[in-house]
């Protein structure tokens, strides 16, 4: 999906360039290019909606459409490049050059309907293809319906409420992790410590982290447990941390900027011993952003990170006194 985004990101600026005064195209020609640009922007919007779907909602039709959209964008960009070269060439017959460009590009656009190549494409004129595109505007993209958040259960949710007695071997792991988090004497015990739990999906990382969190949270003045996931909403994560560590004092924090959220969280945590669980971290970028809110106050605060990736586990412990388990 990233390649399709990149392809559109390269094409749209070129279409915008054709609309500048540099090319001095005829009014009708500029109108056709605006149409092309609007079509590709519509596809970009549809691609953006697909990218926001939870992984379990992305089916084969979405994947086929994204693949074909990427190829389509590259093909159209080739046409645009050829047209721009012809327009720049001395003595070029610009009207004929544009008509060839427009007919070819509109023909390519008709291929975008649900990722299916239309048998009419090679036989349809640019004008007729344009009418076809306008007439079937609602049918060119795969059905994208982002389900409301309350209809999709977080797959990690059952792990938060799993009875520890039903999980073989977790008791011993929980005791070891608890001892690790509470270890140390003097200055060492007062330093901020990060412990990363790493392992494949379904191993019980969330259950283990929650079990330890529930055991020792009473030893800390502020507590928070947040899930990150593959495509994290960082502002939502910061808002959740703020609500939890503040005891619900900021119910409308999601409307704040990232900086306001981070600054407020740090002000609250500055003079408190805290424990925060950052569950299911997939990438270094997410951790780097979340870490901005974790102040080092020398009060013995603790952070538990769970991740499926060893490099993320190592990275989360690299700049703070930490351990990987």
C-alpha positions in Angstrom: 0.0 0.0 0.0 2.9 2.3 0.7 4.0 2.0 -3.0 0.6 3.1 -4.2 0.7 6.1 -1.9 4.2 7.0 -3.2 3.1 6.6 -6.8 0.2 9.0 -6.3 2.4 11.3 -4.3 4.7 11.6 -7.3 1.9 11.9 -10.0 -0.3 14.6 -8.4 2.4 17.3 -8.2 3.2 16.8 -11.9 -0.5 17.3 -12.8 -0.5 20.4 -10.6 2.6 21.7 -12.4 0.8 21.4 -15.8 -1.8 23.9 -14.4 0.8 26.6 -13.7 1.5 29.5 -15.9 4.7 28.0 -17.0 3.0 25.7 -19.5 0.4 28.3 -20.8 -2.1 25.7 -21.9 -5.4 26.5 -23.5 -8.4 26.9 -21.3 -10.0 23.7 -22.5 -6.8 21.8 -22.0 -6.4 23.1 -18.4 -10.0 22.0 -17.7 -9.2 18.5 -18.9 -6.1 18.4 -16.7 -8.1 19.6 -13.7 -10.5 16.7 -14.3 -7.6 14.2 -14.4 -6.2 15.7 -11.2 -9.6 15.6 -9.4 -9.9 11.9 -10.5 -6.6 11.0 -9.0 -7.3 12.9 -5.8 -10.5 10.9 -5.5 -8.5 7.7 -5.8 -6.0 9.1 -3.3 -8.9 9.7 -0.8 -10.2 6.2 -1.4 -6.6 4.8 -0.8 -6.4 6.8 2.4 -9.6 5.2 3.6 -8.4 1.7 2.8 -5.1 2.3 4.6 -7.1 3.2 7.8 -9.0 -0.1 7.8 -8.1 -2.6 10.5 -6.0 -5.4 9.0 -8.8 -7.9 9.4 -11.1 -5.7 7.3 -8.8 -5.6 4.3 -9.8 -8.3 1.8 -8.5 -9.5 -1.5 -10.5 -7.0 -3.4 -8.9 -4.1 -1.6 -5.4 -5.6 -2.2 -6.1 -6.1 -5.9 -7.4 -2.5 -6.2 -4.4 -1.0 -4.4 -2.0 -3.0 -6.7 -3.8 -1.9 -9.9 -4.0 1.7 -8.6 -0.2 1.7 -8.1 0.4 0.4 -11.7 -2.2 2.8 -13.0 -0.4 5.7 -11.4 2.9 4.7 -12.9 1.4 4.4 -16.3 -0.3 7.8 -16.1 2.9 9.4 -14.8 4.7 8.0 -17.9 2.1 9.6 -20.1 2.4 12.9 -18.2 6.2 12.8 -18.5 5.9 12.2 -22.3 3.4 15.0 -22.7 5.6 17.5 -20.7 8.5 16.6 -22.9 6.5 17.2 -26.1 5.2 20.5 -24.7 8.7 21.7 -23.9 10.0 20.6 -27.3 10.4 23.4 -29.9 7.8 23.5 -32.6 5.6 20.9 -30.9 2.0 20.6 -32.2 0.6 21.1 -28.7 -3.1 20.5 -29.4 -2.4 17.1 -31.0 0.1 16.3 -28.4 -2.4 17.0 -25.6 -5.2 15.0 -27.3 -3.0 11.9 -27.5 -2.0 12.4 -23.9 -5.5 13.0 -22.7 -7.0 10.0 -24.7 -4.3 7.7 -23.4 -4.7 8.9 -19.8 -8.5 8.8 -19.7 -8.3 5.3 -21.1 -5.9 4.3 -18.3 -8.3 5.8 -15.7 -11.1 3.5 -16.8 -9.0 0.6 -15.6 -9.3 1.8 -12.1 -12.9 0.6 -11.5 -12.5 -2.1 -8.8 -9.1 -3.0 -10.2 -10.8 -4.6 -13.3 -9.4 -3.7 -16.7 -12.3 -2.7 -18.9 -12.5 -4.4 -22.3 -13.8 -1.0 -23.6 -10.5 0.8 -22.8 -8.7 0.2 -26.1 -11.8 1.1 -28.1 -13.1 4.1 -26.3 -12.2 7.7 -27.1 -11.0 10.1 -24.4 -14.4 12.0 -24.4 -16.4 8.8 -24.2 -14.2 7.4 -21.5 -14.6 10.6 -19.5 -18.4 10.3 -19.7 -18.0 6.7 -18.6 -15.9 7.7 -15.6 -18.3 10.4 -14.5 -21.3 8.2 -15.0 -19.8 5.4 -12.8 -18.1 7.6 -10.3 -19.5 5.6 -7.4 -18.4 2.3 -8.8 -14.7 2.8 -9.4 -13.5 2.1 -5.9 -13.8 -1.0 -3.7 -16.4 -0.7 -1.0 -14.6 0.9 2.0 -16.6 1.1 5.2 -14.6 1.8 8.3 -16.5 0.2 11.1 -17.2 2.3 14.2 -14.7 1.7 16.9 -17.3 0.1 19.2 -18.2 -2.6 16.7 -14.6 -3.9 16.4 -13.2 -5.6 19.5 -9.5 -5.1 20.1 -8.1 -8.6 19.7 -5.9 -7.9 22.8 -8.9 -7.2 25.0 -9.5 -10.8 26.2 -5.9 -11.0 27.3 -6.5 -8.2 29.8 -9.3 -10.2 31.5 -7.8 -13.7 31.3 -7.8 -15.4 34.6 -4.1 -15.9 35.4 -4.9 -19.3 37.0 -5.9 -20.6 33.5 -2.5 -19.8 32.0 0.2 -22.4 32.4 3.6 -21.0 33.5 2.7 -17.4 33.7 2.8 -17.3 37.5 6.5 -17.9 37.6 7.1 -15.4 34.9 5.0 -12.8 36.7 7.0 -13.3 39.9 10.3 -12.9 38.1 9.1 -9.8 36.3 7.8 -8.3 39.5 11.1 -8.9 41.2 12.9 -7.3 38.3 10.8 -4.2 38.4 11.0 -3.7 42.1 14.7 -4.6 42.4 17.6 -2.3 43.2 18.7 -0.2 46.2 19.3 3.4 46.7 19.9 5.5 43.6 19.5 2.5 41.3 16.1 1.8 42.5 15.1 5.4 42.1 16.0 5.5 38.4 13.4 5.2 35.7 13.4 1.6 34.4 12.0 0.2 31.2 11.4 -3.5 30.8 10.5 -4.9 27.4 8.6 -8.1 27.0 9.3 -9.5 23.5 7.7 -12.5 21.7 5.5 -13.7 18.9 1.8 -12.9 18.8 -0.4 -15.0 21.1 2.5 -15.8 23.5 0.7 -14.1 26.4 2.8 -10.8 26.6 -0.3 -8.6 27.2 -1.6 -11.0 29.9 1.8 -11.2 31.6 2.2 -7.4 31.5 -1.3 -6.8 32.9 -0.8 -9.4 35.6 2.3 -7.7 36.9 0.7 -4.3 36.4 -2.3 -5.2 38.6 0.1 -6.7 41.3 2.3 -3.6 41.8 0.2 -0.6 40.6 -0.7 0.2 44.2 3.0 0.9 44.8 2.9 3.9 42.4 1.1 7.2 42.6 0.1 7.3 38.9 -0.7 4.4 36.6 -1.6 3.9 32.9 -2.1 1.0 30.5 -2.3 1.8 26.8 -2.3 -0.3 23.6 -0.4 0.9 20.6 -1.0 -1.6 17.7 0.4 -1.7 14.1 -1.1 1.7 13.0 -1.0 3.8 16.2 -3.1 6.9 16.8 -0.5 8.7 18.8 -2.8 11.6 19.9 -5.3 9.0 21.1 -2.6 7.2 23.0 -1.4 10.4 24.7 -5.0 11.3 25.5 -5.5 8.0 27.2 -2.3 8.3 29.2 -3.3 11.8 30.3 -6.7 10.7 31.4 -5.3 7.8 33.4 -2.4 9.5 35.1 -4.6 12.6 36.0 -7.5 10.6 37.3 -9.8 11.7 34.6 -9.3 15.4 35.0 -9.0 16.0 31.2 -11.9 14.3 29.4 -11.6 16.3 26.2 -7.8 16.0 25.8 -8.1 14.5 22.3 -8.8 17.9 20.9 -5.4 19.1 22.1 -2.2 19.2 20.1 0.6 16.6 20.6 2.7 19.2 22.3 0.0 20.2 24.8 -0.6 16.6 25.6 3.0 15.7 26.2 3.7 18.9 28.3 0.7 18.2 30.5 1.6 14.5 31.0 5.2 15.5 31.9 3.9 18.1 34.4 1.8 15.5 36.1 4.5 12.8 36.2 7.3 15.1 37.2 6.7 14.7 40.9 5.0 11.3 41.0 6.2 7.8 41.0 4.5 6.2 38.0 4.0 2.9 36.2 2.9 2.8 32.6 2.4 -0.2 30.3 2.9 0.4 26.6 1.3 -2.7 25.0 1.9 -4.0 21.5 4.5 -1.6 20.1 5.3 -2.4 16.5 7.9 0.2 15.5 10.6 2.4 16.8 8.9 5.5 15.7 5.9 4.9 17.9 8.1 4.3 21.0 10.2 7.4 20.2 7.1 9.6 20.2 5.6 8.0 23.4 8.9 8.3 25.2 8.7 12.1 24.9 6.0 12.0 27.7 8.0 9.8 30.1 9.9 12.1 32.4 12.9 10.9 34.4 12.1 12.1 37.9 14.3 9.8 40.0 11.3 8.5 42.0 11.6 4.9 41.0 9.1 5.0 38.1 8.6 1.9 35.8 7.6 1.3 32.2 6.6 -2.0 30.7 6.7 -2.4 26.9 5.4 -5.4 25.0 6.4 -6.0 21.4 6.7 -8.7 18.8 10.0 -7.4 17.5 13.3 -7.9 19.1 14.8 -4.7 17.6 12.0 -2.6 19.0 12.5 -4.2 22.5 16.2 -3.4 22.3 15.5 0.1 21.1 13.0 0.9 23.8 15.6 0.1 26.5 18.6 1.7 24.8 18.3 5.3 26.1 16.9 4.4 29.5 18.0 1.9 32.1 16.2 -1.2 30.9 15.9 -4.9 30.4 14.5 -7.2 27.8 12.7 -10.4 28.9 
